């Protein structure tokens, strides 16, 4: 069993990337924690939401992560750069 304590708030959602190399964890602190899918080492923190995360979803090729929070913000993240894509809704139409 692995115990991870990178966030002080509780975890709402967890999704692994399609290839299993990364695990995205959505917290009530409004951040997404990205872990290595094998060692569970913290790789990155994605900050941008103003409320607790409620849902995470990877694109089928693993190049995008989509997130939703309690403030109804839909954000898109480019993987593995871990940066927000403000044009993600239009950039992922064919994804």
N, C-alpha and C positions, 0 to 999 in steps of 0.2 A: 504494500500500500504506500502511496506517495501523498504526503501532506504538503500543500503549497500555501503560503501565506503572503502573497504579493499584494493582495487587496485587503483593506480593513472592512469592506462591505461584503454582503453575501453575493454569491454567484447565481445568476439567473439562467444563463444559457451557455452551452458548450457545443462546438462543432469541429470535427476534424476535417482537414483538407482532403480532397478526393484521393490524393496519393498517400495520405497518412503521415506526411512529413511535418505537418504543422497542426496545432490545435489552437483554436480561437476560443477564448473564455470571456463572456460578457458579464460585467459586474454592475452592481447598483451604484458604484462610484462614477459611472458614465464612461469608463474606459474599457478597451478591449485589450486583453493580455494574450500575446501570441507566444506559444511554447513550442519547443522542438517536440515532434511527435514520438520520438524514441526516448530521449533522456529527460524530457519535461523541464529542460532549462528554459528560463525566460529569454525570448529572442527580442521582443519589442512590445511597446505599449502604444496603442493607437488612441489619441485623445481628440475629441471633437464633439461629442454628445453633451447635451446640457441636462440630461436626466438618465435614469437607470436604463441599462440595456435590456431589451425584451426578446430580441431575435437576431440570430446570425445565420448567414447562408453563403456558402462558397459557390463560385462559378464552377462548372463541370471541369474546366481545365485548370482550376486553382489559381488563376491570375487575378481574380477579384474576390473580395469579401464584401458582402452587403450587410448593413446593420440597421436596426431600428431601436428607438428608445421610447420611453414613456411620454416624451414630448412630441411624438410622432415624426421625429426627424429620420429620414432615410438617407444614410450616408454610404458611400462606396469607397473602398480602399484598394489600392493597387498592391498586389503581392508579387514578389517578396520585398518590395521597397517600403512597405508599411506607411504609405502616405495617402492622404485623402484625395480623391479625384472629384472635384466639384462638378465635373461634367459626366460623372459616372453613369447617370441614368441614360444619357444618349450614347455614351461610349460602350455600353454593355447590351445594346439592343439585340445584336446578333450573337451574344455570348450564351 
